[in-house]
Amino acid sequence: MIPPSWEFHFRAPPADLARLRSIREADWAARRALHIGECGGVPVHWSVDSDATVSALVGADDETWHIAFLMPVDTIDQLAAEAVDLLPPQGTAVP
């Protein structure tokens, strides 16, 4: 049986996505979240639980969100690594 799946479309510059490398510091138990990107013009807030599940909370803030997407922290590690690969080398002027 194939588990249900969803697509989550959001927008963020690669430099912002690269900040997801610090997702483990956005501990939900400490009420910390990274504010990275937007989904349909609505902010996305990222946090991690003690079981290494990342929550992407779409809403005005990380307390009053409209929808949440849960994913393994390994998925976010891969996303952040790919975003870093898209960044220009340090010291390179970006037009």
C-alpha positions in Angstrom: 0.0 0.0 0.0 1.4 3.4 -1.0 1.1 6.0 1.8 -0.8 9.2 1.1 1.4 12.1 0.0 1.2 15.8 -0.5 3.1 18.4 -2.5 4.2 21.5 -0.6 4.9 24.5 -2.8 6.6 27.5 -1.2 9.0 30.2 -2.4 12.3 31.3 -0.9 15.6 32.5 -2.3 18.4 29.9 -2.1 20.3 31.9 0.5 17.2 31.7 2.8 16.8 28.0 2.1 20.4 27.4 3.1 19.5 28.7 6.5 17.6 25.5 7.0 20.9 23.9 7.8 20.3 25.2 11.3 16.9 23.5 11.6 18.0 21.6 14.7 18.3 24.9 16.6 14.7 25.7 15.8 13.4 23.5 18.7 9.7 23.7 19.0 9.8 22.8 22.7 11.8 26.0 23.2 9.3 27.8 21.0 11.9 28.6 18.3 11.2 28.7 14.6 13.0 29.7 11.5 11.0 32.1 9.3 11.9 31.1 5.8 9.8 31.6 2.6 6.2 32.0 1.8 3.4 29.9 0.4 0.8 31.8 -1.5 2.0 35.0 0.0 1.7 33.6 3.5 4.9 33.2 5.7 6.3 29.7 6.4 7.8 28.9 9.8 10.0 25.9 10.4 10.7 24.0 13.6 11.8 20.6 14.7 10.5 18.3 17.4 12.5 16.0 19.6 11.8 13.0 17.4 13.5 14.8 14.4 10.2 15.6 12.7 10.3 19.0 11.0 7.1 21.1 10.8 6.6 23.7 8.1 3.8 25.9 9.5 2.1 28.2 7.0 0.4 31.2 8.6 0.8 34.6 10.0 3.1 33.3 12.7 4.3 30.0 14.2 1.5 30.0 16.8 -1.6 30.7 14.6 -0.9 28.9 11.3 -3.4 27.6 8.7 -1.8 24.3 7.7 1.3 22.3 8.7 3.4 19.9 6.8 5.5 17.3 8.7 8.6 15.7 7.2 11.7 14.0 8.3 14.7 16.1 9.2 16.8 14.2 6.6 14.5 15.7 3.9 15.3 19.2 5.2 19.0 18.5 5.4 18.9 17.5 1.7 16.9 20.6 0.7 19.4 22.8 2.6 22.4 21.1 1.0 20.9 21.5 -2.5 20.2 25.2 -1.8 23.8 25.7 -0.7 25.0 24.2 -4.0 22.9 26.9 -5.8 24.6 29.8 -4.1 27.4 31.7 -5.9 30.9 31.3 -4.5 31.6 33.7 -1.6 32.8 37.0 -2.7 31.0 36.8 -6.0 28.8 39.8 -6.9 25.2 38.8 -7.7 23.5 41.0 -10.3 
